Amino acid sequence: MKIRHILALVLGLLIASTASTASAVDGVLTVKSPYSAKATMDRLEQIVTERGLKVFARIDHAAGAAAVGKSLRPTELIIFGNPKGGTPFMACAQTVGIDLPLKALVWEDAQGQVWLGYEDPVYIAQRHGVPDCPVVETLGQALSGVAQAVVAD
């Protein structure tokens, strides 16, 4: 194994071991939030913007459900990114573009716990057959840093 791949795996395991998992969805890293769903998403949007990432969309799934007479606990998706990170990832495999821009989901579970989840770049790289893509480690560190900043007290 190349050292980058080993470091990416160790980083993924470290993140997984320090994050409380809401579910066992392949490739989705989750962290508990001490804030409401709205406050968590507001914090996420602010932090990604402050870090130079562009927010392409913020989708309120609960509002969409309400618009058709359905009920859904708070659930919001944010789509964000920056060509500085995405382009090198797609250079490793253009099919990575199906998973970009990056996405994060904030939701409230049946017990009232709020979660922040995002796709693990290591998983995306493996999915597209480029586990040694050099940008994966950097993206993983950046996303983990954003997630930790969002849920910090």
C-alpha positions as CSV (number, residue, x, y, z in Angstrom):
1,M,0.0,0.0,0.0
2,K,1.1,3.5,-0.7
3,I,1.7,5.8,2.3
4,R,-1.1,8.2,1.1
5,H,-3.6,5.3,1.1
6,I,-2.5,4.2,4.5
7,L,-2.8,7.7,5.9
8,A,-6.3,8.1,4.3
9,L,-7.4,4.9,5.9
10,V,-6.0,5.8,9.3
11,L,-7.7,9.2,9.0
12,G,-11.0,7.6,8.1
13,L,-10.7,5.2,11.1
14,L,-9.8,8.0,13.4
15,I,-12.8,10.1,12.3
16,A,-15.0,7.1,12.6
17,S,-13.8,6.3,16.1
18,T,-14.3,9.8,17.4
19,A,-17.7,10.3,15.7
20,S,-20.9,8.9,17.1
21,T,-22.5,7.0,14.3
22,A,-26.3,7.4,13.6
23,S,-26.4,4.6,11.2
24,A,-24.3,2.2,9.2
25,V,-24.7,3.8,5.8
26,D,-21.7,2.9,3.7
27,G,-19.4,5.8,3.1
28,V,-21.3,8.3,5.2
29,L,-19.5,9.8,8.2
30,T,-21.7,11.2,10.9
31,V,-21.3,13.3,14.0
32,K,-23.7,14.3,16.7
33,S,-24.6,17.9,17.0
34,P,-25.5,19.6,20.2
35,Y,-27.5,22.2,18.3
36,S,-30.9,22.1,16.6
37,A,-31.1,21.0,13.0
38,K,-31.6,24.6,11.8
39,A,-28.7,25.9,13.9
40,T,-26.5,23.1,12.8
41,M,-27.2,23.7,9.1
42,D,-26.8,27.5,9.6
43,R,-23.4,26.9,11.3
44,L,-22.4,24.5,8.5
45,E,-23.3,27.0,5.8
46,Q,-21.4,29.8,7.5
47,I,-18.3,27.7,8.1
48,V,-18.1,26.3,4.5
49,T,-18.5,29.9,3.2
50,E,-15.8,31.2,5.6
51,R,-13.5,28.5,4.4
52,G,-13.8,29.7,0.8
53,L,-16.3,27.1,-0.5
54,K,-19.2,28.0,-2.6
55,V,-22.7,27.0,-1.5
56,F,-24.6,25.8,-4.6
57,A,-27.9,24.9,-2.8
58,R,-29.5,24.3,0.5
59,I,-32.5,22.0,0.3
60,D,-35.1,21.7,3.1
61,H,-36.5,18.2,2.7
62,A,-39.0,18.7,5.5
63,A,-40.4,21.8,3.8
64,G,-40.7,19.8,0.6
65,A,-42.6,17.1,2.5
66,A,-44.9,19.7,4.1
67,A,-45.6,21.2,0.7
68,V,-47.2,17.9,-0.4
69,G,-49.0,17.3,2.9
70,K,-46.5,14.9,4.4
71,S,-44.5,15.0,7.6
72,L,-40.8,14.7,8.0
73,R,-38.5,15.5,10.9
74,P,-36.0,18.3,10.2
75,T,-33.8,17.2,7.3
76,E,-31.7,19.6,5.2
77,L,-29.1,19.0,2.5
78,I,-26.4,21.5,1.5
79,I,-24.4,21.2,-1.7
80,F,-21.1,22.9,-1.7
81,G,-17.6,22.8,-3.1
82,N,-14.6,24.4,-4.8
83,P,-13.0,23.5,-8.1
84,K,-9.6,23.6,-6.4
85,G,-10.5,20.4,-4.6
86,G,-13.0,18.9,-7.0
87,T,-11.0,19.2,-10.2
88,P,-8.0,17.2,-9.0
89,F,-10.4,14.5,-7.7
90,M,-12.1,14.3,-11.0
91,A,-8.7,14.2,-12.8
92,C,-8.1,10.9,-11.0
93,A,-11.4,9.6,-12.4
94,Q,-14.0,11.8,-14.2
95,T,-16.8,9.6,-12.8
96,V,-16.1,11.2,-9.4
97,G,-18.1,14.1,-10.9
98,I,-21.3,12.2,-10.1
99,D,-20.5,12.7,-6.4
100,L,-19.5,16.3,-6.7
101,P,-20.1,19.0,-5.6
102,L,-19.8,17.8,-2.0
103,K,-22.9,17.3,0.0
104,A,-23.8,17.2,3.7
105,L,-27.0,16.3,5.4
106,V,-28.3,17.5,8.7
107,W,-31.3,15.6,10.3
108,E,-33.1,15.0,13.5
109,D,-33.7,11.4,14.4
110,A,-36.7,9.9,16.1
111,Q,-35.2,10.5,19.5
112,G,-34.6,14.2,18.8
113,Q,-30.8,13.9,18.3
114,V,-29.4,16.0,15.5
115,W,-26.8,14.6,13.2
116,L,-24.4,15.9,10.5
117,G,-23.4,13.5,7.8
118,Y,-21.2,13.7,4.8
119,E,-19.7,11.3,2.3
120,D,-16.2,10.1,3.1
121,P,-13.8,11.0,0.3
122,V,-12.0,7.7,0.9
123,Y,-15.2,5.9,0.1
124,I,-15.8,8.0,-3.0
125,A,-12.3,7.3,-4.2
126,Q,-12.7,3.6,-3.7
127,R,-16.1,3.6,-5.4
128,H,-14.5,5.1,-8.5
129,G,-11.4,2.9,-8.4
130,V,-8.9,5.6,-7.5
131,P,-8.0,4.9,-3.8
132,D,-4.6,6.4,-4.3
133,C,-5.9,9.8,-5.6
134,P,-3.6,12.4,-3.9
135,V,-6.4,14.8,-3.1
136,V,-8.4,12.4,-1.0
137,E,-6.5,12.9,2.2
138,T,-6.7,16.7,2.0
139,L,-10.4,16.6,1.2
140,G,-11.0,14.2,4.1
141,Q,-9.1,16.4,6.5
142,A,-11.0,19.5,5.3
143,L,-14.4,17.9,5.7
144,S,-13.6,16.5,9.1
145,G,-12.4,20.0,10.1
146,V,-15.6,21.5,8.9
147,A,-17.8,18.9,10.7
148,Q,-15.9,19.3,13.9
149,A,-16.1,23.1,13.8
150,V,-19.9,22.9,13.2
151,V,-20.6,20.7,16.2
152,A,-18.1,22.4,18.6
153,D,-19.5,23.9,21.7
